[in-house]
Amino acid sequence: MRPVSFTSWFCLGADYGMPNFEVLSRASATIFKPPVSSKRWQSPVTRADKRRALIVSSLHVAYPFLFPQYYDQEWLKLVEPKHVKFSLELRNEKAGTPERRITFIPSQTLMHASRDLIAFETELDDSETDDVLMLDLDQICTYREREQILCLGHRVCESELDDDDSSYDTDAVMYPQTVPGETVTRMSVNQRKRDSHESHFESIQQVFAMTEKTLEMGMCGGPVLAKSDKKPLGIIEGIVHSGKGQALENHVAIIEMQQISEWLSREWI
């Protein structure tokens, strides 16, 4: 089973001279099977060949315009959620090109108030999810220090396959990657709440891990698995920036699966 890349596309419309969708951002995503114990998921799907799925990724990839502190391009101020749609890609391991693109329509979208986290409730065709990694929300791994882990995701190669940026098929080469590592610590950090007009910070638990090589652009949103049993430990939130002399420099920040599960249960399940 292979991980999927995650692409957000946007189209402002003909009034802005943009009649076609273009790539807004790209990274990785994690797909979960809904918990079988939840009544919410017991109603029939729309077709027999479909299955329910929860897609989780990084909010800054889905909606980069919500993060002006990171992305200060003027044109991003024009983009709103109504202009955006999403797709998943199963990519060739050697070429990094899409073998299969899954364009999904969320029935519900949930954005975390303080974490870099977005979740979509949707239905996927059985044929589309063949050979795709789908993790079980009923089988999660809790944090243990010095846990051997696997970080799954993609490495973005900036060379474009198509010079016509107005084409829907415009895409970057993204090589699937599995990077081993080890959890190092779990600590309390202060995180500013998104959309807060005041200096409103929330104390959260953050897991950090050291990987065999520094993770590159495109890995955010991908799953982190315990190496021993392949159960999900969390998803990749980001990389601690280098050049600051920090003890955790180049470590990967992980949103724990237990926190994600509790968030989804509180809001949806």
N, C-alpha and C positions, 0 to 999 in steps of 0.2 A: 504494500500500500504506500502511496506517494503523497507528499504534502502538495498544497495548491498555492499558487501566487494569487494576489488580490490586486485588482486594478480599479481605480475610480476614474470615470470619464465625465466630461462636462460639455455642455453646449449652451451658449448664451442666446442663440437664435439669430435669425437673419437681420434683426434690427442692429445687431452688433457686428454684422459681417461674418457670422460664424454659423453656417447652416448645418454643419456636421459635428459629431462628437469627436473630441480629442482627449488624449490622456491627461488626467489631472495629477495623479500620483500612483505609485505602485509599491507593493511590498509583498507580504505573505499573510495568510489567514489560517485559522484553525476551525475545522468543522466538527460539531458535536451531534451525536444522536440524542434526542430529547429523553429525559428519564421516563422509563415505562411506568413508574409509580404515580406520575402526575396526571390528574384528571384533565388538565388542559390539553393534553396530547392524545386523548383517547377518542376524540371525534374523528370521523372518517376523513381521509385526504380527498382532494378534488378528483383524482383519478387513481385507478388501481396501480398504475405504473409509476406513481410518485411516492416519495417518502419525505417526512418532515425533517428539518435540519435547523440547527442553530449555528450561524456563522459568526465567529468572533475575530476581530482584528483591531488594529490601532486606529484611534480616532483621527490622529494627525494625517493618516493616509487617506481615510475616507473623506474627511472635510478639512484640508489644510488651511482653509480660510478662517477657521476658528482659532488658529494659532499665529496671530500676527507677530508675536515675539520671535517666532522662528522663520516665518515666511512674510517678507515685507514687500512683495511685488504689488504694485498699484492695481494691476488688473484683477488680482485675487479678491479685491474688495467688491467686485461686481458679482462674484459667484455666491450662490445660495444653494441650500440643499435641493431645491426644486430643479436645479440645473444639472444635477448629478445622477448618474446611474453606475452600477457596479458589475463586475464580472470576476469569475475565478478561472484560473488556467492550470491545466495539467501540462507540464513542460517536459520536453525531451531532456534527458539527463546529460547528454553529450553536447547537443547543439544549443540548448537553452531556449528553444523556440516552442510556442504553444502547439501541443498535439490536440488539445481539446479546450474549447472556451465555453464556460458555463455562465450565461447571462441570467441572473436571478432577479426576481421582483420581490422585495421584502413585504410581508404582510404586516410586520411590526418592526420598528427600529428603536433601539435603546442606547442612549449615550450615558456613560458614567459621569457623575457630577465632578469628580476630582481626578480620576485615573484616565490615562490615555487609552480608552477602551470603548469599543462600539460593538453591538451585537445585533444581528438580523435574524428574525424568524421567517422561514421561507419553506417552500417545497422544491425538491430537486427530482429530476427524472432518474429512475433506476439506472438507465443506460448511461447517464452522465456521470454517475458516481462510481462506476465500475473502476476498480484499481485506485480509488481515491481514499486517502486516510480519513476515516471518520471515527472520532474518539467517543468513549462512553462517559456521559456525565455521572453515571452511577458507579463508575470505577475510577476514582481519583487517588492521587498520591499526596500525602501530607508531607510537609517540609521536614527534612532531616539534614543536619549539618554534615558536610563532606559526602553528600549523596552524589554518586556518579550519574551524570545526566547526558542527554542528547538534545541538542538544539537543532530543530528542523526549520528550514526556510529557503531563501533564495539570495543569490548574489547578483545584483544588477550590473550589467555591462552597458555602458552608456552609448555604445554604437547602435544606431537605429537600423532597423531592418528596412524601413521605408522612409524615403526623404519627404514624402507628401504628408505633412503633419495634419492635414485635414481628413485623412483617411481613418475610418474606424479601426482598421487593421494595423495602424501604426503601433509599434510595440518595441520594447527594448528586449535584448537578450537577457534572460534571467536564469542562471544556472541553479538547479536544486542543490541544496547542501545539507549535510548532516555533520554538525560540529560537536565533538565530545567535550565535556567539561565537568566541573564539580562545584556544588554549592559551597559558599564560603561563609556567609553570615545572613542573619535576618535581623533588621533593626528598625526602629521607629524613625520616620522622617516626616517633616512637615510639608504638606502638599497644598498649594493654593487651589481653592475651588474655582472651577471654570465659570465664567460669566459673573464672578463676584465683583461688585463695584467697590467693595472695601477690601482691606487686607485680611481676608478671611482664610485662615489656614486650617487644614485638617490633619491630624496625626494618623499616619497609616503605617502598616507593616510592609517593609520592602525587602525582598530577597535578592541577594547578589550572588553571582557565580563567576568563576574564572573558566574560560574556555581555552582549548588548545591553541587556537588562533583567534585574534580579535574579529568579532563578527562585523560584517560589512553591510552597506546599505542594501536593503531589501529583505532583511531578516525579521524586522519588526512585525509582530502579529503572528509569527509562527509558533508552533507548539514546542514545549519543553517536556521531554519524557524522562522518567526514571529508567536508567539503562537496564536495571535488573529485570523489570517486569513490563516495561513499555507503557506503564500507566501515566496519564498526564499529570505533571507537577504544576504547570502554569503555561503562560504565553510570554513571549519576548516583548518587553515594553520599550527597551532602548539600551544604548551603550553609554557608559560613563565616559565623557569626553576626555581625550588625552591632552597633555600639555599643561595640566593644572597642578601636577605634583600631588594628586590625591592618592590615598592608600588603595582606593578602589578603581584607579585609572584603568580603562579598557575592560572593566568587568561588565557583564551583562546584567541589566535590571530585569527582574521577572515579577509578573503579577501572579500570585499564587492561585492555583486552581480552586482551593478552598474559598478564597475571597470571590472568585468569579462565580462559583456555584452558589454561594450565599447571596450574591447580588442578583443573579438570575432568579433564584427562588423567591427573593423578596419582591422583585418587580414583575415577574412573569409567571414562574412555575407554581 
